[in-house]
């Protein structure tokens, strides 16, 4: 048995049907063969086994698996598994709609992987939870809004689903993207949050699949809480569009951080806090902060002696700690 065969001997198919593939040897015939065993009713016993998803598996299959093995509802109780299953079961059992092209609709649901890595300490952040979103159709033409191209023809729009009832998505296929996007996790790096590499990780467990789906759907709590939060958000959006809502200027963001930044200078050369803040965010991790500020802003800018030798990453780190700013 190859390594890949061994790691993928568990398979989830439409129905749902969960099968375990084992190698069985027949001594009387002196030969062996792979045999699939139906373990659907005992799915909770296989949560830590790596699983392959059949291309036809839908969101309905994931929820029906919770119904077939009720122990799964207890395992994932923190993700409101019982409440979402009840919502799914209360829906109309009409035939699933046909998936047809619509630039504003979802073609399939995707479990995907984004890992955080500190490129300086080489530490990887927790990587066990899969992310989950909707993936739109391949666009046939540009999507233009307010005279600006938001998406190009050939792109796929990624759709958040945390405010969407699973009843609207039960018919959609669920796919696993084996590609992992690595993002810079060092909060003080100029590249924080940006992609720094890619790798493949096709081996995920059945538990990860179920948890990834439920974690995203329950992001706002139970179905009732989701509906309540959705109504609040729509109300706030309506107030903003009508001009009745309370808004804040973007320049007011991180005001405490900016005030602390100004205190690091002997002479700001009349540069304002916003300009200093913007320049600091793009200084290279290993570049001298004062030299870059002089180059980008004004030559007579002077940091206080205790800060003049700091790199961009060091100065950002100092300010983050002093200002008690969390970038995560």
matplotlib code that plots the C-alpha trace (Angstrom):
import matplotlib.pyplot as plt

x = [0.0, 1.4, 1.6, -1.1, -3.4, -3.0, -3.6, -6.7, -8.4, -11.4, -13.8, -16.9, -19.3, -22.8, -25.7, -23.8, -21.7, -18.5, -16.3, -13.1, -10.8, -8.8, -6.4, -7.7, -5.8, -7.5, -5.2, -7.2, -6.6, -3.2, -4.2, -5.3, -7.5, -8.8, -12.2, -14.5, -16.5, -19.5, -18.8, -21.3, -23.2, -19.9, -18.5, -17.5, -15.0, -13.1, -12.7, -8.9, -8.5, -7.6, -10.5, -11.0, -14.1, -15.9, -16.5, -20.3, -20.4, -22.6, -23.3, -26.4, -24.3, -22.2, -25.3, -26.9, -23.8, -24.4, -28.0, -26.9, -24.3, -25.8, -22.5, -21.1, -23.6, -22.2, -18.6, -19.4, -21.8, -19.6, -20.3, -24.0, -24.2, -27.7, -29.1, -27.8, -29.0, -32.4, -32.5, -31.5, -34.1, -36.8, -36.2, -38.2, -37.3, -37.9, -35.5, -32.1, -31.9, -29.8, -26.4, -26.3, -23.9, -24.5, -21.7, -23.3, -23.8, -21.7, -20.7, -19.3, -18.2, -14.5, -12.5, -9.2, -6.0, -4.2, -1.4, 0.5, 4.3, 6.7, 9.5, 12.0, 11.3, 10.1, 7.1, 3.9, 0.6, -2.2, -3.0, -5.7, -8.8, -9.8, -11.4, -14.6, -16.2, -18.1, -16.4, -18.1, -18.2, -15.4, -16.4, -17.2, -16.7, -15.3, -17.2, -17.3, -18.5, -18.4, -16.3, -13.6, -12.9, -13.3, -12.9, -11.5, -13.0, -11.5, -11.5, -13.6, -15.2, -14.8, -18.0, -18.3, -21.0, -21.2, -24.4, -26.0, -28.4, -27.2, -30.7, -29.6, -26.5, -27.4, -27.2, -23.7, -20.7, -18.1, -14.5, -11.1, -8.4, -5.1, -3.0, -1.8, -1.2, 1.5, 1.2, 3.6, 2.6, 5.2, 3.1, 6.0, 7.1, 6.3, 4.9, 2.5, -0.6, 0.9, 1.5, 5.1, 4.8, 2.6, 2.7, 0.4, -1.4, -4.0, -4.2, -7.0, -9.1, -12.9, -13.0, -11.3, -13.8, -16.9, -15.3, -14.3, -17.9, -19.6, -17.0, -17.7, -21.5, -21.6, -19.2, -22.1, -23.5, -26.7, -28.9, -31.1, -28.0, -26.9, -30.2, -30.2, -26.6, -27.5, -30.5, -28.3, -25.7, -28.3, -29.8, -26.4, -25.7, -29.0, -28.2, -24.9, -26.3, -29.1, -26.6, -28.1, -25.4, -22.4, -19.2, -15.5, -12.7, -10.1, -7.4, -8.8, -7.7, -4.8, -4.8, -3.1, -0.4, 0.2, 0.5, 3.1, 5.0, 5.3, 6.9, 9.8, 11.1, 13.3, 12.2, 9.3, 10.2, 6.6, 5.4, 2.0, 1.2, -0.6, 2.4, 4.8, 2.5, 2.1, 5.8, 6.6, 4.3, 6.4, 9.9, 11.8, 12.2, 16.0, 16.2, 17.2, 13.9, 15.3, 17.2, 14.1, 11.9, 14.4, 14.4, 10.6, 9.6, 12.1, 15.9, 15.9, 13.6, 15.3, 14.4, 15.4, 18.8, 17.3, 15.3, 17.6, 19.4, 16.2, 15.1, 11.6, 10.6, 12.1, 10.4, 7.0, 7.4, 8.2, 5.2, 2.9, 3.9, 3.8, 0.5, -1.0, -2.0, -3.1, -2.8, -4.4]
y = [0.0, 3.4, 6.2, 8.1, 5.1, 4.6, 8.2, 8.4, 5.1, 7.0, 8.5, 10.5, 10.1, 11.5, 10.0, 10.4, 7.3, 7.1, 4.1, 2.8, 1.0, -1.9, -4.4, -7.9, -11.0, -14.3, -17.2, -19.8, -18.0, -16.7, -13.3, -9.9, -7.0, -3.7, -3.9, -0.9, -1.1, 1.2, 3.1, 5.9, 5.1, 5.2, 8.4, 9.7, 7.0, 8.2, 11.9, 11.7, 9.8, 11.6, 11.7, 12.2, 14.0, 12.7, 15.4, 15.0, 15.6, 18.5, 20.6, 18.5, 15.3, 17.0, 17.8, 14.4, 12.7, 14.6, 13.2, 9.6, 9.6, 11.8, 11.6, 14.1, 16.6, 16.3, 16.5, 19.7, 21.2, 24.3, 25.1, 24.9, 21.6, 20.6, 24.0, 24.1, 20.5, 21.5, 24.4, 22.2, 19.6, 22.3, 23.4, 22.7, 19.2, 20.3, 19.3, 21.0, 24.0, 23.7, 25.3, 27.8, 30.7, 33.9, 36.3, 37.1, 33.5, 30.6, 27.7, 25.5, 25.7, 25.4, 24.3, 26.1, 26.6, 29.7, 29.3, 32.0, 31.7, 34.0, 34.1, 35.2, 32.6, 30.0, 29.3, 28.1, 29.2, 26.6, 25.0, 22.5, 24.5, 24.8, 28.0, 27.8, 30.1, 30.2, 30.3, 32.0, 31.1, 31.9, 35.4, 35.9, 39.6, 42.3, 43.3, 47.1, 49.2, 53.0, 53.1, 50.8, 47.2, 45.1, 41.7, 40.7, 38.3, 34.9, 35.6, 33.8, 35.9, 34.5, 34.8, 34.9, 32.5, 33.3, 35.3, 32.7, 30.0, 26.5, 26.1, 28.3, 26.2, 22.6, 21.7, 23.1, 20.8, 21.0, 20.8, 20.7, 23.0, 21.2, 24.3, 26.1, 29.9, 30.9, 34.5, 36.5, 36.2, 38.5, 41.4, 43.9, 42.8, 45.1, 42.0, 41.1, 39.4, 39.2, 35.9, 34.7, 31.2, 28.2, 24.5, 21.5, 19.7, 17.3, 15.2, 16.6, 14.6, 14.1, 16.1, 19.0, 18.9, 19.0, 21.5, 23.9, 24.0, 24.4, 26.9, 29.3, 28.9, 29.5, 32.4, 34.7, 32.0, 30.0, 30.4, 32.8, 34.9, 34.9, 36.3, 38.9, 40.1, 40.2, 42.4, 44.8, 45.0, 45.7, 48.4, 50.1, 49.9, 51.6, 54.4, 55.0, 55.1, 57.5, 59.7, 59.1, 56.8, 57.9, 57.5, 58.1, 59.5, 56.9, 59.3, 58.9, 55.2, 54.3, 57.8, 56.6, 54.7, 57.8, 60.1, 57.7, 57.7, 61.5, 61.3, 59.2, 62.2, 65.1, 66.8, 65.7, 68.5, 69.5, 66.1, 65.2, 62.0, 60.5, 61.0, 59.5, 56.6, 55.8, 56.0, 53.7, 51.0, 50.5, 50.7, 47.4, 45.1, 45.5, 49.1, 51.9, 53.7, 57.2, 57.0, 55.8, 58.5, 61.2, 59.8, 59.5, 62.6, 65.3, 65.1, 67.0, 64.5, 63.3, 60.4, 60.5, 58.9, 55.7, 55.1, 56.4, 53.0, 51.0, 49.1, 49.5, 46.2, 47.2, 50.6, 49.1, 46.5, 49.1, 51.2, 48.2, 47.1, 50.6, 51.4, 48.0, 47.5, 44.1, 43.6, 40.1]
z = [0.0, -0.9, 1.6, -0.3, -0.4, 3.3, 4.2, 2.0, 2.9, 4.4, 1.8, 2.0, -0.9, -1.7, 0.3, 2.6, 2.6, 4.6, 3.6, 5.1, 2.6, 4.1, 2.7, 3.3, 2.7, 1.8, 2.9, 1.1, -2.2, -1.2, -2.5, -1.2, -2.2, -1.0, 0.5, 1.2, 4.5, 5.1, 8.4, 8.0, 11.2, 13.1, 11.6, 15.1, 15.4, 12.4, 13.1, 13.3, 10.1, 6.9, 4.4, 0.7, -0.5, -3.5, -6.1, -5.6, -1.9, -1.0, 2.1, 2.6, 3.0, 5.7, 7.7, 7.1, 8.5, 11.8, 11.8, 11.1, 13.9, 16.7, 18.7, 16.2, 17.4, 20.9, 19.6, 17.7, 20.2, 20.7, 17.0, 17.4, 15.5, 16.8, 16.1, 12.5, 11.9, 13.2, 10.8, 7.9, 8.7, 9.0, 5.4, 2.3, 0.9, -2.7, -5.4, -5.4, -7.7, -10.8, -10.5, -13.4, -14.2, -12.3, -11.6, -8.2, -7.1, -5.7, -7.8, -5.0, -1.4, -0.5, 2.5, 2.2, 4.2, 5.3, 7.7, 9.6, 9.7, 11.5, 8.9, 11.6, 14.3, 11.7, 14.0, 12.4, 14.0, 14.8, 11.5, 12.4, 11.5, 7.8, 6.5, 4.6, 1.9, -1.3, -4.7, -7.6, -11.2, -13.6, -14.6, -18.3, -18.2, -15.8, -12.7, -12.6, -9.7, -9.6, -12.7, -11.2, -12.1, -9.0, -10.7, -14.1, -16.5, -15.7, -11.9, -9.3, -6.6, -3.1, -1.0, 2.8, 4.1, 7.8, 7.4, 5.0, 6.1, 5.1, 3.7, 0.8, 0.1, 0.8, -2.9, -3.4, -3.7, -1.0, -2.2, -0.4, -1.7, -0.9, -1.5, 1.6, 1.5, 4.0, 5.3, 7.4, 11.0, 12.6, 13.7, 13.4, 9.9, 6.9, 5.3, 8.1, 6.8, 3.2, 1.3, 1.7, 0.1, -0.8, -0.2, -0.5, 2.3, 0.9, 4.1, 6.3, 8.7, 8.8, 12.0, 10.3, 7.4, 9.7, 12.1, 9.3, 7.9, 11.2, 12.6, 9.7, 9.7, 13.4, 13.4, 14.7, 17.0, 16.6, 13.5, 15.6, 16.6, 13.0, 11.8, 14.6, 13.8, 10.1, 10.7, 12.8, 10.1, 7.4, 9.6, 10.2, 6.4, 5.7, 8.2, 6.6, 3.1, 4.2, 5.9, 9.4, 10.7, 12.8, 10.9, 11.8, 9.6, 8.6, 9.9, 13.4, 13.4, 15.7, 17.2, 20.3, 18.3, 16.2, 19.3, 20.8, 17.5, 17.5, 21.0, 19.5, 17.6, 18.6, 15.4, 13.2, 10.6, 10.8, 9.4, 10.7, 12.7, 9.7, 7.4, 9.9, 10.5, 6.8, 6.2, 9.1, 7.8, 4.6, 6.1, 5.4, 8.4, 8.4, 7.2, 9.5, 10.4, 10.7, 7.4, 5.5, 7.1, 6.1, 2.5, 2.2, 4.1, 5.1, 5.5, 8.8, 10.6, 13.8, 16.1, 19.7, 20.3, 21.9, 18.7, 15.9, 15.6, 15.3, 12.2, 10.8, 12.5, 15.8, 15.9, 14.9, 17.6, 20.3, 19.4, 19.2, 22.8, 24.2, 22.5, 23.4, 19.7, 18.6, 14.8, 14.7]

ax = plt.figure().add_subplot(projection="3d")
ax.plot(x, y, z, "-o")
ax.set_aspect("equal")
plt.show()
